[in-house]
Amino acid sequence: MTNLVHILMATARAVPDAPALLDDRGIIDYETLAERVLRVAGALKDLGVKTGDRVLYQLPNSPMVSAFYFSVLAAGGVAVPVNPLLTRDEVDTLRYQTAAKLFVSSNHPEADLAVEHNWNVADLPSSDPITPVDISPRSPATIFFTSGTTGQPKGIVLSHENIRSNAEWVGRESLDGEVWGPGTIVTAVLPLSHSFGLTCTQNAPLLAGGAVTYRERFEAADLIDHLVRHRVTTTALVPSAARLLLEVPGAPLGDLCLRHVLIGGAPIPEDLVADIESTLNATVLEGYGLTEASPVCAFRTPQTARKPGSVGRPAGYAELALRTDSNALYQVGEGELMIRGPGVFEDYLDSTDSPLASGWLPTGDIARIDRDGCVFIIDRKKDLIIRNGYNISPIEVETVVSEHPDVLDAGVVGVADDVVGEEVVAYTVTTGQWVTESDILAHCRERLARYKIPGSIRFVSSVPRGSKGQVLRGQLRLES
């Protein structure tokens, strides 16, 4: 079986009474989840959703959003989840880009783009249940948007085979099967509009028969209370969130049932791993991935000896190699990390140039692989900033900052930060008309998602640029 919905239905038949979705309002078992998915899929078909139609939705983490995701796939549609933090303008751009058949949002019910239906979702619609649409494994299942090096959001099209192969590997082979199966509870606090959250805290546990609980956003004290209350056994976090979890005063950490904490999305400090394991009494499992690989492609299983700084070995059925400046590929050594395997996507949305070089995906990350196959991420070739696990294009932020009427030029870089991983810093040249940092930040808040807003504005006389007009980010970083 290659369709995620067919696997979910098989799981529901195997463990019909097992809890699947949990929140403070109650428990939804697998049999109820399966019926709800097929009834919502029927409603989508009634609304005209056909095979291949894109359904874009902006919803916070909840049992509803998981059921809706599988309903879109059951109807033959392509699920396009977008971050709840995005502004109206940012969402409108993605709606145009995807030509969405349907747009579902709890943030923008007044949206006026020319799509057939806009919902402000309180409860999912329901109709007669349908039989899940049969669809090719290589057909699109999900489109994620991530910041591109050009500043424009890039749509990453993942097939049913891409998503399934990665979720099955995480759920069945990354750890002992009991970690993800019936009787285990995983909390989705990473946004389910992000491939890390979708694969590791939704798809993997649900395809394996585990249960999922939800938090709409990360707040450290609230999350600890939630983990205790629901007796959560596994969760996934970015490093900055994990560190904040350890700093909650008076937290009832002794009441936790956590056994595993998956850490990824940003560089993982060695001291943080030790602190989590000693304080939470849970095993940290380091990993590395990117959306184009669905996303997990390196992971440290409990059977893999920990090496300081390593993100584990090849995972998710992925093959890893290193490309040198001469374009030769090696299995051991240092170079740009290359990936291939069933989780690797084929193309970007509306792209004419395939990013795959001879079947290998270049990651833009410089890595080292030792003789044991352990992977160490050394540096990034890309200019992307990783803040709290989110990719941020400096060009996108520069464009918005430069649109302020009193800003003449802007250059944006990421600066290392102990809390968020990398902080966004904007260097600006202004007209001198008494514009302040607060003025520019207020301008950004109207146009950028919260996680993209600069942590600081620095005023300079000029922004260093190269012969082609590009910002010389290396020089800016030296000033930080």
Beta strands, then each sheet from edge to edge (+ up, - down):
strand 1: 19-23
strand 2: 26-29
strand 3: 54-58
strand 4: 78-81
strand 5: 102-105
strand 6: 117-119
strand 7: 140-147
strand 8: 153-159
strand 9: 185-188
strand 10: 211-214
strand 11: 234-237
strand 12: 260-263
strand 13: 283-289
strand 14: 296-299
strand 15: 313-314
strand 16: 319-323
strand 17: 329-330
strand 18: 333-340
strand 19: 347-348
strand 20: 361-369
strand 21: 375-380
strand 22: 385-387
strand 23: 390-392
strand 24: 407-417
strand 25: 421-430
strand 26: 456-459
sheet 1: 2+ 1- 10- 9- 11- 12- 13- 14+ 15-
sheet 2: 4+ 3+ 5+ 6+
sheet 3: 7+ 8- 19+
sheet 4: 17+ 16- 18+ 20- 21+
sheet 5: 22+ 23-
sheet 6: 24+ 25- 26-
end
